[in-house]
Amino acid sequence: MRHAVDSHATVDQAIGVLVAARRLPLAAGFEVLREVSQHTNNKLHTVAETVIA
C-alpha cells in the first residue's frame, strides 16, 4: 500500500514538472507520461522518476 501511495505522489510530481516546464494541461502531462511508459516498456512510476530527476 505504501509503495502505491509513493508511486502516485511521484507520478503527480512528474505531471507537475511537465505542466510547468512545457505549459501543458494536466491531462496532457499525464498522457505524455503514459505514452512514454508504453513506448519504452517502462513502468509509469519509473518514467515519472526520470522526469523528476
All heavy atoms as atom14 arrays in JSON, in Angstrom:
{
  "sequence": "MRHAVDSHATVDQAIGVLVAARRLPLAAGFEVLREVSQHTNNKLHTVAETVIA",
  "atom14_mask": [
    [1, 1, 1, 1, 1, 1, 1, 1, 0, 0, 0, 0, 0, 0],
    [1, 1, 1, 1, 1, 1, 1, 1, 1, 1, 1, 0, 0, 0],
    [1, 1, 1, 1, 1, 1, 1, 1, 1, 1, 0, 0, 0, 0],
    [1, 1, 1, 1, 1, 0, 0, 0, 0, 0, 0, 0, 0, 0],
    [1, 1, 1, 1, 1, 1, 1, 0, 0, 0, 0, 0, 0, 0],
    [1, 1, 1, 1, 1, 1, 1, 1, 0, 0, 0, 0, 0, 0],
    [1, 1, 1, 1, 1, 1, 0, 0, 0, 0, 0, 0, 0, 0],
    [1, 1, 1, 1, 1, 1, 1, 1, 1, 1, 0, 0, 0, 0],
    [1, 1, 1, 1, 1, 0, 0, 0, 0, 0, 0, 0, 0, 0],
    [1, 1, 1, 1, 1, 1, 1, 0, 0, 0, 0, 0, 0, 0],
    [1, 1, 1, 1, 1, 1, 1, 0, 0, 0, 0, 0, 0, 0],
    [1, 1, 1, 1, 1, 1, 1, 1, 0, 0, 0, 0, 0, 0],
    [1, 1, 1, 1, 1, 1, 1, 1, 1, 0, 0, 0, 0, 0],
    [1, 1, 1, 1, 1, 0, 0, 0, 0, 0, 0, 0, 0, 0],
    [1, 1, 1, 1, 1, 1, 1, 1, 0, 0, 0, 0, 0, 0],
    [1, 1, 1, 1, 0, 0, 0, 0, 0, 0, 0, 0, 0, 0],
    [1, 1, 1, 1, 1, 1, 1, 0, 0, 0, 0, 0, 0, 0],
    [1, 1, 1, 1, 1, 1, 1, 1, 0, 0, 0, 0, 0, 0],
    [1, 1, 1, 1, 1, 1, 1, 0, 0, 0, 0, 0, 0, 0],
    [1, 1, 1, 1, 1, 0, 0, 0, 0, 0, 0, 0, 0, 0],
    [1, 1, 1, 1, 1, 0, 0, 0, 0, 0, 0, 0, 0, 0],
    [1, 1, 1, 1, 1, 1, 1, 1, 1, 1, 1, 0, 0, 0],
    [1, 1, 1, 1, 1, 1, 1, 1, 1, 1, 1, 0, 0, 0],
    [1, 1, 1, 1, 1, 1, 1, 1, 0, 0, 0, 0, 0, 0],
    [1, 1, 1, 1, 1, 1, 1, 0, 0, 0, 0, 0, 0, 0],
    [1, 1, 1, 1, 1, 1, 1, 1, 0, 0, 0, 0, 0, 0],
    [1, 1, 1, 1, 1, 0, 0, 0, 0, 0, 0, 0, 0, 0],
    [1, 1, 1, 1, 1, 0, 0, 0, 0, 0, 0, 0, 0, 0],
    [1, 1, 1, 1, 0, 0, 0, 0, 0, 0, 0, 0, 0, 0],
    [1, 1, 1, 1, 1, 1, 1, 1, 1, 1, 1, 0, 0, 0],
    [1, 1, 1, 1, 1, 1, 1, 1, 1, 0, 0, 0, 0, 0],
    [1, 1, 1, 1, 1, 1, 1, 0, 0, 0, 0, 0, 0, 0],
    [1, 1, 1, 1, 1, 1, 1, 1, 0, 0, 0, 0, 0, 0],
    [1, 1, 1, 1, 1, 1, 1, 1, 1, 1, 1, 0, 0, 0],
    [1, 1, 1, 1, 1, 1, 1, 1, 1, 0, 0, 0, 0, 0],
    [1, 1, 1, 1, 1, 1, 1, 0, 0, 0, 0, 0, 0, 0],
    [1, 1, 1, 1, 1, 1, 0, 0, 0, 0, 0, 0, 0, 0],
    [1, 1, 1, 1, 1, 1, 1, 1, 1, 0, 0, 0, 0, 0],
    [1, 1, 1, 1, 1, 1, 1, 1, 1, 1, 0, 0, 0, 0],
    [1, 1, 1, 1, 1, 1, 1, 0, 0, 0, 0, 0, 0, 0],
    [1, 1, 1, 1, 1, 1, 1, 1, 0, 0, 0, 0, 0, 0],
    [1, 1, 1, 1, 1, 1, 1, 1, 0, 0, 0, 0, 0, 0],
    [1, 1, 1, 1, 1, 1, 1, 1, 1, 0, 0, 0, 0, 0],
    [1, 1, 1, 1, 1, 1, 1, 1, 0, 0, 0, 0, 0, 0],
    [1, 1, 1, 1, 1, 1, 1, 1, 1, 1, 0, 0, 0, 0],
    [1, 1, 1, 1, 1, 1, 1, 0, 0, 0, 0, 0, 0, 0],
    [1, 1, 1, 1, 1, 1, 1, 0, 0, 0, 0, 0, 0, 0],
    [1, 1, 1, 1, 1, 0, 0, 0, 0, 0, 0, 0, 0, 0],
    [1, 1, 1, 1, 1, 1, 1, 1, 1, 0, 0, 0, 0, 0],
    [1, 1, 1, 1, 1, 1, 1, 0, 0, 0, 0, 0, 0, 0],
    [1, 1, 1, 1, 1, 1, 1, 0, 0, 0, 0, 0, 0, 0],
    [1, 1, 1, 1, 1, 1, 1, 1, 0, 0, 0, 0, 0, 0],
    [1, 1, 1, 1, 1, 0, 0, 0, 0, 0, 0, 0, 0, 0]
  ],
  "atom14_positions": [
    [[0.83, -1.19, 0.0], [0.0, 0.0, 0.0], [0.87, 1.26, 0.0], [0.58, 2.2, -0.7], [-0.93, -0.04, 1.22], [-1.84, 1.13, 1.29], [-3.15, 0.95, 0.09], [-4.48, 1.61, 1.0], [0.0, 0.0, 0.0], [0.0, 0.0, 0.0], [0.0, 0.0, 0.0], [0.0, 0.0, 0.0], [0.0, 0.0, 0.0], [0.0, 0.0, 0.0]],
    [[1.93, 1.23, 0.82], [2.81, 2.39, 0.9], [3.48, 2.67, -0.44], [3.61, 3.81, -0.84], [3.87, 2.13, 1.99], [4.82, 3.27, 2.19], [4.13, 4.42, 2.88], [5.06, 5.51, 3.03], [4.7, 6.77, 3.1], [3.43, 7.09, 3.07], [5.57, 7.71, 3.23], [0.0, 0.0, 0.0], [0.0, 0.0, 0.0], [0.0, 0.0, 0.0]],
    [[3.88, 1.61, -1.14], [4.51, 1.78, -2.45], [3.53, 2.44, -3.43], [3.93, 3.3, -4.22], [4.99, 0.43, -2.99], [5.6, 0.53, -4.35], [6.8, 1.16, -4.58], [5.17, 0.09, -5.55], [7.08, 1.09, -5.86], [6.1, 0.45, -6.48], [0.0, 0.0, 0.0], [0.0, 0.0, 0.0], [0.0, 0.0, 0.0], [0.0, 0.0, 0.0]],
    [[2.28, 2.05, -3.38], [1.27, 2.63, -4.27], [1.1, 4.12, -4.0], [1.01, 4.92, -4.93], [-0.07, 1.91, -4.09], [0.0, 0.0, 0.0], [0.0, 0.0, 0.0], [0.0, 0.0, 0.0], [0.0, 0.0, 0.0], [0.0, 0.0, 0.0], [0.0, 0.0, 0.0], [0.0, 0.0, 0.0], [0.0, 0.0, 0.0], [0.0, 0.0, 0.0]],
    [[1.08, 4.49, -2.75], [0.95, 5.91, -2.39], [2.18, 6.69, -2.85], [2.06, 7.78, -3.42], [0.75, 6.06, -0.86], [0.83, 7.51, -0.44], [-0.59, 5.46, -0.45], [0.0, 0.0, 0.0], [0.0, 0.0, 0.0], [0.0, 0.0, 0.0], [0.0, 0.0, 0.0], [0.0, 0.0, 0.0], [0.0, 0.0, 0.0], [0.0, 0.0, 0.0]],
    [[3.37, 6.12, -2.63], [4.61, 6.79, -3.07], [4.66, 6.92, -4.59], [5.07, 7.96, -5.1], [5.83, 6.01, -2.57], [6.01, 6.11, -1.08], [5.4, 7.01, -0.45], [6.77, 5.28, -0.53], [0.0, 0.0, 0.0], [0.0, 0.0, 0.0], [0.0, 0.0, 0.0], [0.0, 0.0, 0.0], [0.0, 0.0, 0.0], [0.0, 0.0, 0.0]],
    [[4.25, 5.87, -5.3], [4.25, 5.91, -6.76], [3.3, 6.97, -7.27], [3.61, 7.7, -8.21], [3.86, 4.55, -7.33], [4.85, 3.6, -7.09], [0.0, 0.0, 0.0], [0.0, 0.0, 0.0], [0.0, 0.0, 0.0], [0.0, 0.0, 0.0], [0.0, 0.0, 0.0], [0.0, 0.0, 0.0], [0.0, 0.0, 0.0], [0.0, 0.0, 0.0]],
    [[2.13, 7.06, -6.64], [1.14, 8.06, -7.06], [1.69, 9.47, -6.85], [1.54, 10.34, -7.71], [-0.15, 7.86, -6.26], [-1.32, 8.61, -6.82], [-1.42, 9.97, -6.78], [-2.44, 8.18, -7.43], [-2.54, 10.36, -7.33], [-3.18, 9.28, -7.74], [0.0, 0.0, 0.0], [0.0, 0.0, 0.0], [0.0, 0.0, 0.0], [0.0, 0.0, 0.0]],
    [[2.35, 9.69, -5.74], [2.93, 11.0, -5.46], [4.02, 11.33, -6.47], [4.12, 12.48, -6.94], [3.49, 11.03, -4.04], [0.0, 0.0, 0.0], [0.0, 0.0, 0.0], [0.0, 0.0, 0.0], [0.0, 0.0, 0.0], [0.0, 0.0, 0.0], [0.0, 0.0, 0.0], [0.0, 0.0, 0.0], [0.0, 0.0, 0.0], [0.0, 0.0, 0.0]],
    [[4.81, 10.35, -6.85], [5.87, 10.56, -7.83], [5.28, 10.92, -9.19], [5.76, 11.83, -9.86], [6.75, 9.29, -7.96], [7.29, 8.99, -6.67], [7.88, 9.48, -8.94], [0.0, 0.0, 0.0], [0.0, 0.0, 0.0], [0.0, 0.0, 0.0], [0.0, 0.0, 0.0], [0.0, 0.0, 0.0], [0.0, 0.0, 0.0], [0.0, 0.0, 0.0]],
    [[4.24, 10.21, -9.59], [3.58, 10.49, -10.87], [2.99, 11.89, -10.84], [3.14, 12.66, -11.8], [2.51, 9.42, -11.18], [1.66, 9.83, -12.38], [3.18, 8.07, -11.43], [0.0, 0.0, 0.0], [0.0, 0.0, 0.0], [0.0, 0.0, 0.0], [0.0, 0.0, 0.0], [0.0, 0.0, 0.0], [0.0, 0.0, 0.0], [0.0, 0.0, 0.0]],
    [[2.32, 12.25, -9.76], [1.74, 13.6, -9.64], [2.82, 14.68, -9.73], [2.63, 15.71, -10.37], [0.97, 13.75, -8.33], [-0.37, 13.04, -8.36], [-0.83, 12.64, -9.46], [-0.96, 12.86, -7.28], [0.0, 0.0, 0.0], [0.0, 0.0, 0.0], [0.0, 0.0, 0.0], [0.0, 0.0, 0.0], [0.0, 0.0, 0.0], [0.0, 0.0, 0.0]],
    [[3.94, 14.43, -9.09], [5.03, 15.4, -9.11], [5.59, 15.54, -10.53], [5.87, 16.65, -10.99], [6.12, 14.95, -8.14], [7.12, 16.01, -7.81], [8.09, 15.56, -6.72], [8.23, 14.37, -6.46], [8.74, 16.51, -6.09], [0.0, 0.0, 0.0], [0.0, 0.0, 0.0], [0.0, 0.0, 0.0], [0.0, 0.0, 0.0], [0.0, 0.0, 0.0]],
    [[5.75, 14.43, -11.23], [6.25, 14.47, -12.61], [5.28, 15.21, -13.53], [5.7, 15.97, -14.4], [6.5, 13.06, -13.12], [0.0, 0.0, 0.0], [0.0, 0.0, 0.0], [0.0, 0.0, 0.0], [0.0, 0.0, 0.0], [0.0, 0.0, 0.0], [0.0, 0.0, 0.0], [0.0, 0.0, 0.0], [0.0, 0.0, 0.0], [0.0, 0.0, 0.0]],
    [[3.99, 14.99, -13.32], [2.99, 15.72, -14.11], [3.15, 17.22, -13.86], [3.11, 18.01, -14.79], [1.57, 15.24, -13.78], [1.36, 13.82, -14.29], [0.52, 16.17, -14.38], [0.07, 13.16, -13.82], [0.0, 0.0, 0.0], [0.0, 0.0, 0.0], [0.0, 0.0, 0.0], [0.0, 0.0, 0.0], [0.0, 0.0, 0.0], [0.0, 0.0, 0.0]],
    [[3.36, 17.58, -12.61], [3.56, 19.0, -12.28], [4.78, 19.58, -12.97], [4.75, 20.72, -13.46], [0.0, 0.0, 0.0], [0.0, 0.0, 0.0], [0.0, 0.0, 0.0], [0.0, 0.0, 0.0], [0.0, 0.0, 0.0], [0.0, 0.0, 0.0], [0.0, 0.0, 0.0], [0.0, 0.0, 0.0], [0.0, 0.0, 0.0], [0.0, 0.0, 0.0]],
    [[5.85, 18.8, -13.04], [7.06, 19.25, -13.74], [6.76, 19.47, -15.21], [7.15, 20.5, -15.79], [8.21, 18.23, -13.56], [9.37, 18.54, -14.49], [8.69, 18.21, -12.12], [0.0, 0.0, 0.0], [0.0, 0.0, 0.0], [0.0, 0.0, 0.0], [0.0, 0.0, 0.0], [0.0, 0.0, 0.0], [0.0, 0.0, 0.0], [0.0, 0.0, 0.0]],
    [[6.08, 18.53, -15.83], [5.74, 18.67, -17.26], [4.81, 19.86, -17.51], [4.99, 20.6, -18.48], [5.09, 17.39, -17.78], [6.02, 16.18, -17.89], [5.21, 14.93, -18.21], [7.09, 16.41, -18.94], [0.0, 0.0, 0.0], [0.0, 0.0, 0.0], [0.0, 0.0, 0.0], [0.0, 0.0, 0.0], [0.0, 0.0, 0.0], [0.0, 0.0, 0.0]],
    [[3.84, 20.02, -16.64], [2.89, 21.14, -16.79], [3.62, 22.47, -16.69], [3.4, 23.38, -17.49], [1.77, 21.03, -15.73], [0.99, 22.32, -15.61], [0.85, 19.86, -16.06], [0.0, 0.0, 0.0], [0.0, 0.0, 0.0], [0.0, 0.0, 0.0], [0.0, 0.0, 0.0], [0.0, 0.0, 0.0], [0.0, 0.0, 0.0], [0.0, 0.0, 0.0]],
    [[4.53, 22.58, -15.73], [5.26, 23.83, -15.54], [6.29, 24.07, -16.64], [6.39, 25.18, -17.16], [5.95, 23.83, -14.18], [0.0, 0.0, 0.0], [0.0, 0.0, 0.0], [0.0, 0.0, 0.0], [0.0, 0.0, 0.0], [0.0, 0.0, 0.0], [0.0, 0.0, 0.0], [0.0, 0.0, 0.0], [0.0, 0.0, 0.0], [0.0, 0.0, 0.0]],
    [[7.03, 23.03, -17.0], [8.12, 23.2, -17.96], [7.62, 23.35, -19.4], [8.19, 24.12, -20.18], [9.07, 22.01, -17.88], [0.0, 0.0, 0.0], [0.0, 0.0, 0.0], [0.0, 0.0, 0.0], [0.0, 0.0, 0.0], [0.0, 0.0, 0.0], [0.0, 0.0, 0.0], [0.0, 0.0, 0.0], [0.0, 0.0, 0.0], [0.0, 0.0, 0.0]],
    [[6.57, 22.63, -19.73], [6.08, 22.62, -21.12], [4.76, 23.35, -21.31], [4.21, 23.37, -22.41], [5.93, 21.19, -21.62], [7.21, 20.4, -21.57], [8.17, 20.91, -22.6], [9.38, 20.1, -22.56], [10.5, 20.47, -23.12], [10.57, 21.61, -23.76], [11.56, 19.72, -23.02], [0.0, 0.0, 0.0], [0.0, 0.0, 0.0], [0.0, 0.0, 0.0]],
    [[4.24, 23.89, -20.2], [2.96, 24.61, -20.23], [1.86, 23.76, -20.85], [1.14, 24.18, -21.75], [3.11, 25.93, -20.95], [4.07, 26.83, -20.22], [4.03, 28.24, -20.68], [4.82, 29.01, -19.75], [5.71, 29.9, -20.1], [5.91, 30.16, -21.36], [6.38, 30.55, -19.2], [0.0, 0.0, 0.0], [0.0, 0.0, 0.0], [0.0, 0.0, 0.0]],
    [[1.76, 22.55, -20.34], [0.74, 21.61, -20.8], [-0.43, 21.59, -19.82], [-0.25, 21.86, -18.64], [1.32, 20.18, -20.83], [2.49, 19.91, -21.75], [3.04, 18.51, -21.49], [2.07, 20.04, -23.2], [0.0, 0.0, 0.0], [0.0, 0.0, 0.0], [0.0, 0.0, 0.0], [0.0, 0.0, 0.0], [0.0, 0.0, 0.0], [0.0, 0.0, 0.0]],
    [[-1.62, 21.24, -20.3], [-2.72, 21.0, -19.37], [-2.42, 19.73, -18.56], [-1.63, 18.88, -18.99], [-3.93, 20.77, -20.27], [-3.5, 21.06, -21.65], [-2.02, 21.16, -21.69], [0.0, 0.0, 0.0], [0.0, 0.0, 0.0], [0.0, 0.0, 0.0], [0.0, 0.0, 0.0], [0.0, 0.0, 0.0], [0.0, 0.0, 0.0], [0.0, 0.0, 0.0]],
    [[-3.04, 19.58, -17.4], [-2.8, 18.42, -16.55], [-3.01, 17.1, -17.29], [-2.19, 16.19, -17.19], [-3.7, 18.46, -15.32], [-3.33, 19.46, -14.24], [-4.39, 19.49, -13.16], [-1.98, 19.13, -13.66], [0.0, 0.0, 0.0], [0.0, 0.0, 0.0], [0.0, 0.0, 0.0], [0.0, 0.0, 0.0], [0.0, 0.0, 0.0], [0.0, 0.0, 0.0]],
    [[-4.09, 17.01, -18.02], [-4.4, 15.76, -18.73], [-3.31, 15.44, -19.75], [-2.95, 14.27, -19.92], [-5.76, 15.86, -19.41], [0.0, 0.0, 0.0], [0.0, 0.0, 0.0], [0.0, 0.0, 0.0], [0.0, 0.0, 0.0], [0.0, 0.0, 0.0], [0.0, 0.0, 0.0], [0.0, 0.0, 0.0], [0.0, 0.0, 0.0], [0.0, 0.0, 0.0]],
    [[-2.78, 16.45, -20.41], [-1.72, 16.22, -21.4], [-0.43, 15.78, -20.71], [0.31, 14.96, -21.25], [-1.49, 17.48, -22.23], [0.0, 0.0, 0.0], [0.0, 0.0, 0.0], [0.0, 0.0, 0.0], [0.0, 0.0, 0.0], [0.0, 0.0, 0.0], [0.0, 0.0, 0.0], [0.0, 0.0, 0.0], [0.0, 0.0, 0.0], [0.0, 0.0, 0.0]],
    [[-0.16, 16.31, -19.53], [1.02, 15.89, -18.78], [0.96, 14.42, -18.46], [1.95, 13.69, -18.62], [0.0, 0.0, 0.0], [0.0, 0.0, 0.0], [0.0, 0.0, 0.0], [0.0, 0.0, 0.0], [0.0, 0.0, 0.0], [0.0, 0.0, 0.0], [0.0, 0.0, 0.0], [0.0, 0.0, 0.0], [0.0, 0.0, 0.0], [0.0, 0.0, 0.0]],
    [[-0.19, 13.94, -18.02], [-0.34, 12.52, -17.73], [-0.24, 11.7, -19.0], [0.38, 10.63, -19.01], [-1.68, 12.24, -17.04], [-1.9, 10.78, -16.79], [-1.24, 10.13, -15.77], [-2.75, 10.04, -17.6], [-1.41, 8.77, -15.54], [-2.93, 8.69, -17.39], [-2.26, 8.05, -16.36], [0.0, 0.0, 0.0], [0.0, 0.0, 0.0], [0.0, 0.0, 0.0]],
    [[-0.82, 12.19, -20.07], [-0.79, 11.48, -21.34], [0.64, 11.3, -21.85], [1.0, 10.24, -22.36], [-1.63, 12.23, -22.38], [-1.91, 11.44, -23.63], [-2.79, 10.23, -23.4], [-3.53, 10.18, -22.41], [-2.7, 9.3, -24.21], [0.0, 0.0, 0.0], [0.0, 0.0, 0.0], [0.0, 0.0, 0.0], [0.0, 0.0, 0.0], [0.0, 0.0, 0.0]],
    [[1.47, 12.32, -21.69], [2.88, 12.22, -22.08], [3.56, 11.11, -21.28], [4.26, 10.27, -21.86], [3.61, 13.57, -21.88], [5.12, 13.4, -21.98], [3.11, 14.6, -22.88], [0.0, 0.0, 0.0], [0.0, 0.0, 0.0], [0.0, 0.0, 0.0], [0.0, 0.0, 0.0], [0.0, 0.0, 0.0], [0.0, 0.0, 0.0], [0.0, 0.0, 0.0]],
    [[3.37, 11.11, -19.98], [3.98, 10.06, -19.15], [3.49, 8.68, -19.57], [4.28, 7.73, -19.69], [3.63, 10.28, -17.67], [4.3, 11.43, -16.96], [3.8, 11.49, -15.51], [5.8, 11.3, -16.98], [0.0, 0.0, 0.0], [0.0, 0.0, 0.0], [0.0, 0.0, 0.0], [0.0, 0.0, 0.0], [0.0, 0.0, 0.0], [0.0, 0.0, 0.0]],
    [[2.21, 8.55, -19.8], [1.63, 7.26, -20.17], [2.18, 6.76, -21.5], [2.58, 5.6, -21.64], [0.11, 7.36, -20.25], [-0.59, 6.02, -20.44], [-2.08, 6.19, -20.63], [-2.39, 6.92, -21.86], [-2.35, 6.36, -23.07], [-2.03, 5.11, -23.22], [-2.64, 7.07, -24.14], [0.0, 0.0, 0.0], [0.0, 0.0, 0.0], [0.0, 0.0, 0.0]],
    [[2.24, 7.65, -22.49], [2.74, 7.25, -23.81], [4.22, 6.86, -23.75], [4.62, 5.87, -24.37], [2.53, 8.37, -24.82], [1.08, 8.52, -25.23], [0.87, 9.6, -26.26], [1.86, 10.08, -26.87], [-0.3, 9.98, -26.47], [0.0, 0.0, 0.0], [0.0, 0.0, 0.0], [0.0, 0.0, 0.0], [0.0, 0.0, 0.0], [0.0, 0.0, 0.0]],
    [[5.03, 7.62, -23.03], [6.44, 7.26, -22.9], [6.57, 5.92, -22.19], [7.37, 5.07, -22.59], [7.22, 8.37, -22.16], [8.62, 7.91, -21.81], [7.27, 9.64, -22.99], [0.0, 0.0, 0.0], [0.0, 0.0, 0.0], [0.0, 0.0, 0.0], [0.0, 0.0, 0.0], [0.0, 0.0, 0.0], [0.0, 0.0, 0.0], [0.0, 0.0, 0.0]],
    [[5.77, 5.71, -21.17], [5.79, 4.45, -20.44], [5.49, 3.28, -21.38], [6.19, 2.26, -21.37], [4.78, 4.48, -19.3], [4.65, 3.23, -18.7], [0.0, 0.0, 0.0], [0.0, 0.0, 0.0], [0.0, 0.0, 0.0], [0.0, 0.0, 0.0], [0.0, 0.0, 0.0], [0.0, 0.0, 0.0], [0.0, 0.0, 0.0], [0.0, 0.0, 0.0]],
    [[4.47, 3.41, -22.19], [4.09, 2.34, -23.1], [5.12, 2.11, -24.2], [5.45, 0.98, -24.53], [2.72, 2.62, -23.72], [1.59, 2.47, -22.73], [0.24, 2.73, -23.35], [0.14, 3.3, -24.43], [-0.81, 2.32, -22.66], [0.0, 0.0, 0.0], [0.0, 0.0, 0.0], [0.0, 0.0, 0.0], [0.0, 0.0, 0.0], [0.0, 0.0, 0.0]],
    [[5.64, 3.2, -24.77], [6.57, 3.07, -25.89], [7.95, 2.58, -25.47], [8.68, 2.01, -26.28], [6.68, 4.38, -26.64], [5.45, 4.76, -27.42], [4.26, 4.07, -27.35], [5.22, 5.74, -28.29], [3.36, 4.62, -28.14], [3.92, 5.65, -28.72], [0.0, 0.0, 0.0], [0.0, 0.0, 0.0], [0.0, 0.0, 0.0], [0.0, 0.0, 0.0]],
    [[8.32, 2.82, -24.23], [9.63, 2.39, -23.76], [9.55, 1.11, -22.93], [10.58, 0.6, -22.49], [10.31, 3.49, -22.92], [9.51, 3.76, -21.76], [10.54, 4.75, -23.73], [0.0, 0.0, 0.0], [0.0, 0.0, 0.0], [0.0, 0.0, 0.0], [0.0, 0.0, 0.0], [0.0, 0.0, 0.0], [0.0, 0.0, 0.0], [0.0, 0.0, 0.0]],
    [[8.34, 0.63, -22.71], [8.1, -0.57, -21.91], [8.67, -0.42, -20.5], [9.28, -1.34, -19.95], [8.67, -1.81, -22.61], [8.07, -3.09, -22.08], [6.92, -3.1, -21.65], [8.83, -4.15, -22.1], [0.0, 0.0, 0.0], [0.0, 0.0, 0.0], [0.0, 0.0, 0.0], [0.0, 0.0, 0.0], [0.0, 0.0, 0.0], [0.0, 0.0, 0.0]],
    [[8.48, 0.76, -19.93], [8.87, 1.04, -18.55], [7.62, 1.34, -17.74], [6.64, 1.85, -18.27], [9.81, 2.25, -18.47], [11.18, 1.92, -18.98], [11.79, 0.96, -18.55], [11.67, 2.73, -19.9], [0.0, 0.0, 0.0], [0.0, 0.0, 0.0], [0.0, 0.0, 0.0], [0.0, 0.0, 0.0], [0.0, 0.0, 0.0], [0.0, 0.0, 0.0]],
    [[7.68, 1.04, -16.46], [6.56, 1.34, -15.58], [6.38, 2.86, -15.49], [7.33, 3.63, -15.6], [6.8, 0.78, -14.19], [6.98, -0.72, -14.19], [5.98, -1.34, -13.28], [6.19, -2.83, -13.27], [5.0, -3.54, -13.57], [0.0, 0.0, 0.0], [0.0, 0.0, 0.0], [0.0, 0.0, 0.0], [0.0, 0.0, 0.0], [0.0, 0.0, 0.0]],
    [[5.13, 3.27, -15.28], [4.79, 4.69, -15.21], [5.6, 5.4, -14.12], [6.13, 6.48, -14.35], [3.29, 4.86, -14.96], [2.76, 6.27, -15.03], [2.91, 6.84, -16.44], [1.3, 6.31, -14.62], [0.0, 0.0, 0.0], [0.0, 0.0, 0.0], [0.0, 0.0, 0.0], [0.0, 0.0, 0.0], [0.0, 0.0, 0.0], [0.0, 0.0, 0.0]],
    [[5.73, 4.78, -12.95], [6.45, 5.45, -11.87], [7.95, 5.57, -12.2], [8.59, 6.52, -11.77], [6.23, 4.75, -10.53], [6.87, 3.41, -10.39], [8.14, 3.25, -9.92], [6.4, 2.18, -10.66], [8.44, 1.96, -9.91], [7.38, 1.29, -10.35], [0.0, 0.0, 0.0], [0.0, 0.0, 0.0], [0.0, 0.0, 0.0], [0.0, 0.0, 0.0]],
    [[8.49, 4.65, -13.0], [9.9, 4.75, -13.42], [10.09, 5.94, -14.35], [11.07, 6.69, -14.22], [10.34, 3.45, -14.1], [10.12, 2.36, -13.2], [11.79, 3.5, -14.49], [0.0, 0.0, 0.0], [0.0, 0.0, 0.0], [0.0, 0.0, 0.0], [0.0, 0.0, 0.0], [0.0, 0.0, 0.0], [0.0, 0.0, 0.0], [0.0, 0.0, 0.0]],
    [[9.19, 6.12, -15.28], [9.24, 7.27, -16.19], [9.09, 8.55, -15.38], [9.83, 9.53, -15.59], [8.15, 7.18, -17.27], [8.12, 8.44, -18.12], [8.37, 5.95, -18.14], [0.0, 0.0, 0.0], [0.0, 0.0, 0.0], [0.0, 0.0, 0.0], [0.0, 0.0, 0.0], [0.0, 0.0, 0.0], [0.0, 0.0, 0.0], [0.0, 0.0, 0.0]],
    [[8.19, 8.56, -14.41], [7.98, 9.73, -13.57], [9.24, 10.08, -12.79], [9.62, 11.25, -12.68], [6.8, 9.5, -12.63], [0.0, 0.0, 0.0], [0.0, 0.0, 0.0], [0.0, 0.0, 0.0], [0.0, 0.0, 0.0], [0.0, 0.0, 0.0], [0.0, 0.0, 0.0], [0.0, 0.0, 0.0], [0.0, 0.0, 0.0], [0.0, 0.0, 0.0]],
    [[9.92, 9.07, -12.25], [11.16, 9.31, -11.51], [12.21, 9.94, -12.4], [12.97, 10.81, -11.97], [11.69, 8.01, -10.9], [10.85, 7.5, -9.75], [11.23, 6.1, -9.3], [12.01, 5.42, -10.01], [10.74, 5.68, -8.24], [0.0, 0.0, 0.0], [0.0, 0.0, 0.0], [0.0, 0.0, 0.0], [0.0, 0.0, 0.0], [0.0, 0.0, 0.0]],
    [[12.28, 9.5, -13.66], [13.23, 10.06, -14.61], [12.92, 11.52, -14.9], [13.83, 12.35, -14.98], [13.21, 9.23, -15.92], [13.51, 7.88, -15.6], [14.21, 9.77, -16.93], [0.0, 0.0, 0.0], [0.0, 0.0, 0.0], [0.0, 0.0, 0.0], [0.0, 0.0, 0.0], [0.0, 0.0, 0.0], [0.0, 0.0, 0.0], [0.0, 0.0, 0.0]],
    [[11.66, 11.84, -15.06], [11.26, 13.23, -15.32], [11.66, 14.12, -14.13], [12.19, 15.21, -14.33], [9.74, 13.33, -15.59], [9.27, 14.77, -15.58], [9.39, 12.66, -16.91], [0.0, 0.0, 0.0], [0.0, 0.0, 0.0], [0.0, 0.0, 0.0], [0.0, 0.0, 0.0], [0.0, 0.0, 0.0], [0.0, 0.0, 0.0], [0.0, 0.0, 0.0]],
    [[11.42, 13.64, -12.95], [11.73, 14.43, -11.76], [13.24, 14.64, -11.6], [13.68, 15.72, -11.23], [11.14, 13.76, -10.49], [9.63, 13.8, -10.56], [11.66, 14.44, -9.23], [8.96, 12.94, -9.52], [0.0, 0.0, 0.0], [0.0, 0.0, 0.0], [0.0, 0.0, 0.0], [0.0, 0.0, 0.0], [0.0, 0.0, 0.0], [0.0, 0.0, 0.0]],
    [[13.98, 13.62, -11.94], [15.44, 13.71, -11.81], [15.97, 14.7, -12.82], [16.9, 15.42, -12.63], [16.08, 12.34, -12.04], [0.0, 0.0, 0.0], [0.0, 0.0, 0.0], [0.0, 0.0, 0.0], [0.0, 0.0, 0.0], [0.0, 0.0, 0.0], [0.0, 0.0, 0.0], [0.0, 0.0, 0.0], [0.0, 0.0, 0.0], [0.0, 0.0, 0.0]]
  ]
}
